[in-house]
Amino acid sequence: MKYHKPHTSQKSPQLLQFSVVMMILLALLFAAFLSGCQPDQTPAPTDPELVPSDTPLIPTNTSVPPTEVIPTPTNTEVPPPPKPSASFVTANTVISVRSGPGLTYPVYKLMLEGQTANLVGVSPDGEWWALQVPGVPLELGWVYGVNVHVASSKEPQVI
């Protein structure tokens, strides 16, 4: 058997030099990286405004914007609730007081459970009750009859 000498490249010394240079560069980069990770040893600057001084402070004339004065209302009386007449309704729940006898009419306001109002009349079909409602046009509002208790000493007028 014949022995063959392994093939050697003539670039080996150049490869070795290149590897050494690369290792040195990597070591320098690593050292630079580590030096950036250390806390800053530079003392923080002091704020000259916070340094104690023996010089007295001279007050300055600073203008303060005027505050808005809200006038106190002179008429703070709450109008009393309507006095029940011989005929009135009491709301069984929170209900809508409408501008006419039906769901298509706009809501004027709400009537809370237990509130009362003077009865003015009833719709022709007997399902809607007309009430005296201060503060709305014609002082007249309508509620659905199922949602109220009616107390009347006489037959209500059909409106």
C-alpha positions as CSV (number, residue, x, y, z in Angstrom):
1,M,0.0,0.0,0.0
2,K,1.2,3.3,-0.9
3,Y,1.0,6.3,1.6
4,H,-0.3,9.6,0.2
5,K,0.8,12.8,1.8
6,P,-2.3,15.0,2.7
7,H,-2.7,18.0,0.4
8,T,-1.8,21.2,2.2
9,S,-2.9,24.6,1.2
10,Q,-0.6,27.5,0.7
11,K,-3.3,29.7,2.2
12,S,-2.9,28.4,5.7
13,P,-0.5,31.1,7.0
14,Q,-2.9,33.7,5.5
15,L,-5.9,32.0,7.1
16,L,-4.1,32.0,10.5
17,Q,-3.3,35.7,10.2
18,F,-6.9,36.5,9.3
19,S,-8.2,34.5,12.3
20,V,-5.9,36.3,14.7
21,V,-7.0,39.7,13.4
22,M,-10.6,38.8,13.7
23,M,-10.1,37.6,17.3
24,I,-8.5,40.9,18.2
25,L,-11.3,42.9,16.6
26,L,-13.9,40.8,18.4
27,A,-12.1,41.2,21.7
28,L,-12.0,45.0,21.2
29,L,-15.7,45.1,20.3
30,F,-16.6,43.0,23.4
31,A,-14.5,45.3,25.6
32,A,-16.2,48.4,24.2
33,F,-19.6,46.9,24.8
34,L,-18.8,46.0,28.4
35,S,-17.5,49.5,29.1
36,G,-20.8,51.0,27.9
37,C,-22.7,48.7,30.4
38,Q,-21.0,50.2,33.5
39,P,-22.9,52.9,35.5
40,D,-21.9,56.5,34.8
41,Q,-19.4,57.6,37.4
42,T,-19.9,61.3,36.6
43,P,-21.6,63.2,39.5
44,A,-25.0,64.7,38.8
45,P,-24.9,68.4,38.3
46,T,-26.5,70.4,41.1
47,D,-29.4,72.7,40.4
48,P,-28.3,76.3,41.1
49,E,-31.9,77.2,42.1
50,L,-31.8,74.7,45.0
51,V,-28.5,75.8,46.5
52,P,-29.1,77.5,49.9
53,S,-28.4,81.2,49.9
54,D,-28.1,84.0,52.5
55,T,-29.7,86.4,50.1
56,P,-33.3,87.3,51.1
57,L,-36.0,86.8,48.5
58,I,-37.8,89.9,47.4
59,P,-41.5,89.4,46.9
60,T,-42.8,90.2,43.4
61,N,-46.1,91.7,42.5
62,T,-47.9,89.0,40.7
63,S,-51.3,89.6,39.4
64,V,-54.0,87.0,40.2
65,P,-56.8,86.6,37.6
66,P,-60.1,87.7,39.0
67,T,-62.4,84.8,40.0
68,E,-65.9,84.7,38.5
69,V,-68.5,85.6,41.0
70,I,-71.6,83.5,40.5
71,P,-74.6,85.4,41.7
72,T,-76.9,83.8,44.1
73,P,-80.4,83.3,42.6
74,T,-82.9,85.6,44.3
75,N,-86.0,83.4,43.6
76,T,-85.0,80.0,45.0
77,E,-88.6,78.9,45.9
78,V,-89.7,75.6,44.6
79,P,-93.2,75.6,43.4
80,P,-95.5,73.5,45.5
81,P,-96.9,70.3,43.9
82,P,-100.4,70.6,42.5
83,K,-103.1,70.2,45.1
84,P,-105.1,67.2,44.3
85,S,-108.6,68.0,43.2
86,A,-111.6,65.7,43.7
87,S,-110.2,63.8,40.8
88,F,-106.5,62.8,40.5
89,V,-104.2,60.0,39.3
90,T,-101.2,58.4,41.1
91,A,-98.4,56.8,39.1
92,N,-97.9,53.1,39.7
93,T,-94.4,53.2,38.3
94,V,-92.2,55.7,36.4
95,I,-94.2,56.7,33.4
96,S,-94.0,59.0,30.4
97,V,-96.2,62.1,30.3
98,R,-96.9,62.7,26.6
99,S,-98.3,65.6,24.6
100,G,-101.2,63.5,23.3
101,P,-103.1,60.3,23.9
102,G,-100.8,57.8,22.2
103,L,-97.3,56.4,21.9
104,T,-96.7,58.5,18.7
105,Y,-96.8,61.8,20.7
106,P,-93.6,63.2,22.2
107,V,-92.8,62.8,25.8
108,Y,-93.0,66.0,27.9
109,K,-91.6,64.6,31.1
110,L,-91.5,61.6,33.4
111,M,-93.9,61.1,36.3
112,L,-92.3,59.2,39.2
113,E,-93.9,56.3,41.1
114,G,-96.2,57.7,43.7
115,Q,-96.5,61.2,42.2
116,T,-100.0,62.6,41.8
117,A,-101.6,65.0,39.3
118,N,-105.0,66.5,38.9
119,L,-107.2,64.6,36.4
120,V,-108.5,66.7,33.6
121,G,-110.2,64.1,31.4
122,V,-110.0,60.8,29.5
123,S,-109.5,59.9,25.8
124,P,-112.6,58.6,23.8
125,D,-111.3,55.0,24.0
126,G,-110.9,55.3,27.8
127,E,-107.2,54.2,27.6
128,W,-105.4,57.5,28.1
129,W,-105.9,60.0,30.9
130,A,-105.4,63.8,30.6
131,L,-103.6,65.4,33.5
132,Q,-102.9,69.0,34.6
133,V,-99.1,69.3,34.1
134,P,-97.6,72.7,35.0
135,G,-94.8,73.9,32.8
136,V,-95.9,72.2,29.5
137,P,-98.0,73.7,26.7
138,L,-101.6,74.1,27.7
139,E,-100.6,72.6,31.1
140,L,-102.0,69.3,29.7
141,G,-100.3,65.9,29.5
142,W,-101.4,62.4,28.8
143,V,-100.6,59.1,30.5
144,Y,-101.5,55.5,29.7
145,G,-104.3,54.4,32.0
146,V,-102.8,51.0,32.9
147,N,-99.9,52.8,34.6
148,V,-101.9,55.0,37.0
149,H,-104.5,54.7,39.8
150,V,-107.4,57.0,39.2
151,A,-109.3,58.5,42.2
152,S,-112.3,60.4,41.0
153,S,-115.6,61.4,42.7
154,K,-117.3,62.0,39.4
155,E,-117.2,60.7,35.8
156,P,-114.2,62.2,34.0
157,Q,-114.8,64.4,30.9
158,V,-114.1,62.8,27.5
159,I,-111.5,64.9,25.7
